Amino acid sequence: MLTPNQIQHFEEKGWLGPLDIFTSSEVESVKKCIETNSSIKEVEGQPMMMLYNNVLNLNTSRDLHLFHQPIAEMFKNNKIVRVLNQLGGDNLLLWNSNVFCKMPGEGEIKWHQVYDSYDPSAYDPQKPALLYPNTEDIINIGSSVPNMLN
C-alpha cells in the first residue's frame, strides 16, 4: 500500500517510483516472455530491442498485455492493482501498455510524459512535462470510455 507521502508525491510531481512490489521470481516469467519474443535490430545506427506481437505477426512495443499471458498476469496482479486503485479509484481499465528497453550505452532517458491529449500550443519542449495541466484530474483513466466487457 502507498503511504500518504507517496500519494502526495504522485499528485504533486506526476510520477511515482520505484515501487518495490514484485520479487525477482515474480517477474521471471515476464522477463522470459520478453526475451523469447524480442530481438535486437539496428535502427538509425543504434541497437534497439524489437518486441514481437505473436497475434498480429509484427514487431511492436505496444499492448503486449493483450498478446502475452505473463505480461497480462503482471498487470492483473493484486499488488499492482491495489496501488493503482489508491491513485485512480476502483473502476480502472488497462487501455494501453508500452514496453521498451534501454540498451547498454544508450545514455540518459529524460523524464517525459506522453502529451498526445494535450493542447500542442501548451507544450514547451524545454520544460519537464511530468505534471498534468491544472484543468485535468490527477488521473483521467478512460472516464468517457464505454465498458466493453458487459
Contact map, one row per residue, 1 for C-alpha under 8 A:
111000000000000000000000000000000000000000000000000000000000000000000000000000000110010000000000000000000000000000000000000000000000000000000000000000
111111100000000000000000000000000000000000000000000000000000000000000000000000000010010000000000000000000000000000000000000000000000000000000000000000
111111100000000000000000000000000000000000000000000000000000000000000000000000000000000000000000000000000000000000000000000000000000000000000000000000
011111110000000000000000000000000000000000000000000000000000000000000000000000000000000000000000000000000000000000000000000000000000000000000000000000
011111111000000000000000000000000000000000000000000000000000000000000000000000000000000000000000000000000000000000000000000000000000000000000000000000
011111111100000100000000000000000000000000000000000000000000000000000000000000000000000000000000000000000000000000000000000000000000000000000000000000
011111111110000000000000000000000000000000000000000000000000000000000000000000000000011000000000000000000000000000000000000000000000000000000000000000
000111111111000000000000000000000000000000000000000000000000000000000000000000000000000000000000000000000000000000000000000000000000000000000000000000
000011111111111100000000000000000000000000000000000000000000000000000000000000000000000000000000000000000000000000000000000000000000000000000000000000
000001111111111100000000000000000000000000000000000000000000000000000000000000000000000000000000000000000000000000000000000000000000000000000000000000
000000111111111000000000000000000000000000000000000000000000000000000000000000000000000000000000000000000000000000000000000000000000000001000000000000
000000011111110000000000000000000000000000000000000000000000000000000000000000000000000000000000000000000000000000000000000000000010000000000000000000
000000001111111000000000000000000000000000000000000000000000000000000000000000000000000000000000000000000000000000000000000000000110000000000000000000
000000001111111100000000000000000000000000000000000000000000000000000000000000000000000000000000000000000000000000000000000000000111000001000000000000
000000001110111110000000000000000000000000000000000000000000000000000000000000000000000000000000000000000000000000000000000000000100000000000000000000
000001001100011111100000000000000000000000000000000000000000000000000000000000000000000000000000000000000000000000000000000000000000000000000000000000
000000000000001111100000000000000000000000000000000000000000000000000000000000000000000000000000000000000000000000000000000000000000000000000000000000
000000000000000111110000000000000000000000000000000000000000000000000000000000000000000000000000000000000000000000000000000000000000000000000000000000
000000000000000111111000000000000000000000000000000000000000000000000000000000000000000000000000000000000000000000000000000000000000000000000000000000
000000000000000001111110000000000000000000000000000000000000000000000000000000000000000000000000000000000000000000000000000000000000000000000000000000
000000000000000000111110000000000000000000000000000000000000000000000000000000110000000000000000000000000000000000000000000000000000000000000000000000
000000000000000000011111011000000000000000000000000000000000000000000000000000100000000000000000000000000000000000000000000000000000000000000000000000
000000000000000000011111111000000000000000000000000000000000000000000000000000000000000000000000000000000000000000000000000000000000000000000000000000
000000000000000000000111111100000000000000000000000000000000000000000000000000000000000000000000000000000000000000000000000000000000000000000000000000
000000000000000000000011111110000000000000000000000000000000000000000000000000000000000000000000000000000000000000000000000000000000000000000000000000
000000000000000000000111111110000000000000000000000000000000000000000000000000000000000000000000000000000000000000000000000000000000000000000000000000
000000000000000000000111111111100000000000000000000000000000000000000000010000000000000000000000000000000000000000000000000000000000000000000000000000
000000000000000000000001111111110000000000000000000000000000000000000000000000000000000000000000000000000000000000000000000000000000000000000000000000
000000000000000000000000111111111000000000000000000000000000000000000100000000000000000000000000000000000000000000000000000000000000000000000000000000
000000000000000000000000001111111100000000000000000000000000000000000110010000000000000000000000000000000000000000000000000000000000000000000000000000
000000000000000000000000001111111110000000000000000000000000000000000000000000000000000000000000000000000000000000000000000000000000000000000000000000
000000000000000000000000000111111111000000000000000000000000000000000000000000000000000000000000000000000000000000000000000000000000000000000000000000
000000000000000000000000000011111111100000000000000000000000000000010110000000000000000000000000000000000000000000000000000000000000000000000000000000
000000000000000000000000000001111111110000000000001000000000000000000000000000000000000000000000000000000000000000000000000000000000000000000000000000
000000000000000000000000000000111111111000000000000000000000000000000000000000000000000000000000000000000000000000000000000000000000000000000000000000
000000000000000000000000000000011111110000000000000000000000000000000000000000000000000000000000000000000000000000000000000000000000000000000000000000
000000000000000000000000000000001111111000000000001110000000000000000000000000000000000000000000000000000000000000000000000000000000000000000000000000
000000000000000000000000000000000111111100000000111100000000000000000000000000000000000000000000000000000000000000000000000000000000000000000000000000
000000000000000000000000000000000010111110000000111000000000000000000000000000000000000000000000000000000000000000000000000000000000000000000000000000
000000000000000000000000000000000000011111000011110000000000000000000000000000000000000000000000000000000000000000000000000000000000000000000000000000
000000000000000000000000000000000000001111100011110000000000000000000000000000000000000000000000000000000000000000000000000000000000000000000000000000
000000000000000000000000000000000000000111111111000000000000000000000000000000000000000000000000000000000000000000000000000000000000000000000000000000
000000000000000000000000000000000000000011111111000000000000000000000000000000000000000000000000000000000000000000000000000000000000000000000000000000
000000000000000000000000000000000000000001111100000000000000000000000000000000000000000000000000000000000000000000000000000000000000000000000000000000
000000000000000000000000000000000000000001111110000000000000000000000000000000000000000000000000000000000000000000000000000000000000000000000000000000
000000000000000000000000000000000000000001111111000000000000000000000000000000000000000000000000000000000000000000000000000000000000000000000000000000
000000000000000000000000000000000000000111101111100000000000000000000000000000000000000000000000000000100000000000000000000000000000000000000000000000
000000000000000000000000000000000000000111100111110000000000000000000000000000000000000000000000000010100000000000000000000000000000000000000000000000
000000000000000000000000000000000000011110000011111000000000000000000000000000000000000000000000000110100000000000000000000000000000000000000000000000
000000000000000000000000000000000000011110000001111100000011100000000000000000000000000000000000000000000000000000000000000000000000000000000000000000
000000000000000000000000000000000100111000000000111110000011100000000000000000000000000000000000000000000000000000000000000000000000000000000000000000
000000000000000000000000000000000000110000000000011111001111100000000000000000000000000000000000000000000000000000000000000000000000000000000000000000
000000000000000000000000000000000000100000000000001111111111000100100000000000000000000000000000000000000000000000000000000000000000000000000000000000
000000000000000000000000000000000000000000000000000111111100000000100000000000000000000000000000000000000000000000000000000000000000000000000000000000
000000000000000000000000000000000000000000000000000011111000000000100000000000000000000000000000000000000000000000000000000000000000000000000000000000
000000000000000000000000000000000000000000000000000011111100000000000000000000000000000000000000000000000000000000000000000000000000000000000000000000
000000000000000000000000000000000000000000000000000111111110000000000000000000000000000000000000000000000000000000000000000000000000000000000000000000
000000000000000000000000000000000000000000000000000111011111000000000000000000000000000000000000000000000000000000000000000000000000000000000000000000
000000000000000000000000000000000000000000000000011110001111100000000000000000000000000000000000000000000000000000000000000000000000000000000000000000
000000000000000000000000000000000000000000000000011110000111110000000000000000000000000000000000000000000000000000000000000000000000000000000000000000
000000000000000000000000000000000000000000000000011100000011111100000000000000000000000000000000011100000000000000000000000000000000000000000000000000
000000000000000000000000000000000000000000000000000000000001111100000000000000000000000000000001111000000000000000000000000000000000000000000000000000
000000000000000000000000000000000000000000000000000000000000111111100000000000000000000000000001110000000000000000000000000000000000000000000000000000
000000000000000000000000000000000000000000000000000010000000111111110011000000000000000000000000111000000000000000000000000000000000000000000000000000
000000000000000000000000000000000000000000000000000000000000001111111111001000000000000000000000100000000000000000000000000000000000000000000000000000
000000000000000000000000000000000000000000000000000000000000001111111001000000000000000000000000000000000000000000000000000000000000000000000000000000
000000000000000000000000000000000000000000000000000011100000001111111001000000000000000000000000000000000000000000000000000000000000000000000000000000
000000000000000000000000000000001000000000000000000000000000000111111111000000000000000000000000000000000000000000000000000000000000000000000000000000
000000000000000000000000000000000000000000000000000000000000000011111111100000000000000000000000000000000000000000000000000000000000000000000000000000
000000000000000000000000000011001000000000000000000000000000000010011111110000000000000000000000000000000000000000000000000000000000000000000000000000
000000000000000000000000000001001000000000000000000000000000000110011111111000000000000000000000000000000000000000000000000000000000000000000000000000
000000000000000000000000000000000000000000000000000000000000000111111111111100000000000000000000000000000000000000000000000000000000000000000000000000
000000000000000000000000000000000000000000000000000000000000000000001111111110000000000000000000000000000000000000000000000000000000000000000000000000
000000000000000000000000001001000000000000000000000000000000000000000111111110010000000000000000000000000000000000000000000000000000000000000000000000
000000000000000000000000000000000000000000000000000000000000000010000011111110011000000000000000000000000000000000000000000000000000000000000000000000
000000000000000000000000000000000000000000000000000000000000000000000001111111011000000000000000000000000000000000000000000000000000000000000000000000
000000000000000000000000000000000000000000000000000000000000000000000000111111111000000000000000000000000000000000000000000000000000000000000000000000
000000000000000000000000000000000000000000000000000000000000000000000000000111111100000000000000000000000000000000000000000000000000000000000000000000
000000000000000000001100000000000000000000000000000000000000000000000000000011111110000000000000000000000000000000000000000000000000000000000000000000
000000000000000000001000000000000000000000000000000000000000000000000000011111111111000000000000000000000000000000000000000000000000000000000000000000
000000000000000000000000000000000000000000000000000000000000000000000000001111111111100000000000000000000000000000000000000000000000000000000000000000
100000000000000000000000000000000000000000000000000000000000000000000000000001111111110000000000000000000000000000000000000000000000000000000000000000
110000000000000000000000000000000000000000000000000000000000000000000000000000111111111000000000000000000000000000000000000000000000000000000000000000
000000000000000000000000000000000000000000000000000000000000000000000000000000011111111110000000000000000000000000000000000000000000000000000000000000
000000000000000000000000000000000000000000000000000000000000000000000000000000001111111111110000000000000000000000000000000000000000000000000000000000
110000100000000000000000000000000000000000000000000000000000000000000000000000000111111110000000000000000000000000000000000000000000000000000000000000
000000100000000000000000000000000000000000000000000000000000000000000000000000000011111110000000000000000000000000000000000000000000000000100000000000
000000000000000000000000000000000000000000000000000000000000000000000000000000000001111111110000000000000000000000000000000000000000000000111000000000
000000000000000000000000000000000000000000000000000000000000000000000000000000000001111111110000000000000000000000000000000000000000000000000000000000
000000000000000000000000000000000000000000000000000000000000000000000000000000000000100111110000000000000000000000000000000000000000000000000000000000
000000000000000000000000000000000000000000000000000000000000000000000000000000000000100111111000000000000000000000000000000000000000000000000000000000
000000000000000000000000000000000000000000000000000000000000000000000000000000000000100111111100000000000000000000000000000000000000000000001000000000
000000000000000000000000000000000000000000000000000000000000000000000000000000000000000000111110000000000000000000000000000000000000000000001100000000
000000000000000000000000000000000000000000000000000000000000000000000000000000000000000000011111100000000000000000000000000000000000000000000000000000
000000000000000000000000000000000000000000000000000000000000000000000000000000000000000000001111100000000000000000000000000000000000000000000100000000
000000000000000000000000000000000000000000000000000000000000011000000000000000000000000000000111110000000000000000000000000000000000000000000000000000
000000000000000000000000000000000000000000000000000000000000011110000000000000000000000000000111111000000000000000000000000000000000000000000000000000
000000000000000000000000000000000000000000000000000000000000111100000000000000000000000000000001111100000000000000000000000000000000000000000000000000
000000000000000000000000000000000000000000000000000000000000110100000000000000000000000000000000111110000000000000000000000000000000000000000000000000
000000000000000000000000000000000000000000000000100000000000100000000000000000000000000000000000011111000000000000000000000000000000000000000000000000
000000000000000000000000000000000000000000000001100000000000000000000000000000000000000000000000001111100000000000000000000000000000000000000000000000
000000000000000000000000000000000000000000000000000000000000000000000000000000000000000000000000000111110100000000000000000000000000000000000000000000
000000000000000000000000000000000000000000000011100000000000000000000000000000000000000000000000000011111100000000000000000000000000000000000000000000
000000000000000000000000000000000000000000000000000000000000000000000000000000000000000000000000000001111110000000000000000000000000000000000000000000
000000000000000000000000000000000000000000000000000000000000000000000000000000000000000000000000000000111110000000000000000000000000000000000000000000
000000000000000000000000000000000000000000000000000000000000000000000000000000000000000000000000000001111111000000000000000000000000000000000000000000
000000000000000000000000000000000000000000000000000000000000000000000000000000000000000000000000000000011111100000000000000000000000000000000000000000
000000000000000000000000000000000000000000000000000000000000000000000000000000000000000000000000000000000111110000000000000000000000000000000000000000
000000000000000000000000000000000000000000000000000000000000000000000000000000000000000000000000000000000011111000000000000000000000000000000000000000
000000000000000000000000000000000000000000000000000000000000000000000000000000000000000000000000000000000001111100000000000000000000000000000000000000
000000000000000000000000000000000000000000000000000000000000000000000000000000000000000000000000000000000000111110000000000000011100000000000000000000
000000000000000000000000000000000000000000000000000000000000000000000000000000000000000000000000000000000000011111000000000000011100000000000000000000
000000000000000000000000000000000000000000000000000000000000000000000000000000000000000000000000000000000000001111100000000000001100000000000000000000
000000000000000000000000000000000000000000000000000000000000000000000000000000000000000000000000000000000000000111110000000000000000000000000000000000
000000000000000000000000000000000000000000000000000000000000000000000000000000000000000000000000000000000000000011111100001000000000000000000000000000
000000000000000000000000000000000000000000000000000000000000000000000000000000000000000000000000000000000000000001111100000000000000000000000000000000
000000000000000000000000000000000000000000000000000000000000000000000000000000000000000000000000000000000000000000111110000000000000000000000000000000
000000000000000000000000000000000000000000000000000000000000000000000000000000000000000000000000000000000000000000111111011000000000000000000000000000
000000000000000000000000000000000000000000000000000000000000000000000000000000000000000000000000000000000000000000001111111000000000000000000000000000
000000000000000000000000000000000000000000000000000000000000000000000000000000000000000000000000000000000000000000000111111000000000000000000000000000
000000000000000000000000000000000000000000000000000000000000000000000000000000000000000000000000000000000000000000000011111100000000000000000000000000
000000000000000000000000000000000000000000000000000000000000000000000000000000000000000000000000000000000000000000000111111100000000000000000000000000
000000000000000000000000000000000000000000000000000000000000000000000000000000000000000000000000000000000000000000100111111110000000000000000000000000
000000000000000000000000000000000000000000000000000000000000000000000000000000000000000000000000000000000000000000000000111111100000000000000000000000
000000000000000000000000000000000000000000000000000000000000000000000000000000000000000000000000000000000000000000000000001111110000000000000000000000
000000000000000000000000000000000000000000000000000000000000000000000000000000000000000000000000000000000000000000000000000111110000000000000000000000
000000000000000000000000000000000000000000000000000000000000000000000000000000000000000000000000000000000000000000000000000111111000000000000000000000
000000000000000000000000000000000000000000000000000000000000000000000000000000000000000000000000000000000000001100000000000011111100000000000000000000
000000000000000000000000000000000000000000000000000000000000000000000000000000000000000000000000000000000000001110000000000000111111000000000000000000
000000000000111000000000000000000000000000000000000000000000000000000000000000000000000000000000000000000000001110000000000000011111000000000000000000
000000000001110000000000000000000000000000000000000000000000000000000000000000000000000000000000000000000000000000000000000000001111100000000000000000
000000000000010000000000000000000000000000000000000000000000000000000000000000000000000000000000000000000000000000000000000000001111110111000000000000
000000000000000000000000000000000000000000000000000000000000000000000000000000000000000000000000000000000000000000000000000000000011111100000000000000
000000000000000000000000000000000000000000000000000000000000000000000000000000000000000000000000000000000000000000000000000000000001111110000000000000
000000000000000000000000000000000000000000000000000000000000000000000000000000000000000000000000000000000000000000000000000000000000111110000000000000
000000000000000000000000000000000000000000000000000000000000000000000000000000000000000000000000000000000000000000000000000000000001111111110000000000
000000000000000000000000000000000000000000000000000000000000000000000000000000000000000000000000000000000000000000000000000000000001011111110000000000
000000000010010000000000000000000000000000000000000000000000000000000000000000000000000000000000000000000000000000000000000000000001000111110000000000
000000000000000000000000000000000000000000000000000000000000000000000000000000000000001100000000000000000000000000000000000000000000000111111000000000
000000000000000000000000000000000000000000000000000000000000000000000000000000000000000100000000000000000000000000000000000000000000000111111110000000
000000000000000000000000000000000000000000000000000000000000000000000000000000000000000100011000000000000000000000000000000000000000000000111110000000
000000000000000000000000000000000000000000000000000000000000000000000000000000000000000000001010000000000000000000000000000000000000000000011111100000
000000000000000000000000000000000000000000000000000000000000000000000000000000000000000000000000000000000000000000000000000000000000000000011111100000
000000000000000000000000000000000000000000000000000000000000000000000000000000000000000000000000000000000000000000000000000000000000000000000111110000
000000000000000000000000000000000000000000000000000000000000000000000000000000000000000000000000000000000000000000000000000000000000000000000111111000
000000000000000000000000000000000000000000000000000000000000000000000000000000000000000000000000000000000000000000000000000000000000000000000001111100
000000000000000000000000000000000000000000000000000000000000000000000000000000000000000000000000000000000000000000000000000000000000000000000000111111
000000000000000000000000000000000000000000000000000000000000000000000000000000000000000000000000000000000000000000000000000000000000000000000000011111
000000000000000000000000000000000000000000000000000000000000000000000000000000000000000000000000000000000000000000000000000000000000000000000000001111
000000000000000000000000000000000000000000000000000000000000000000000000000000000000000000000000000000000000000000000000000000000000000000000000001111
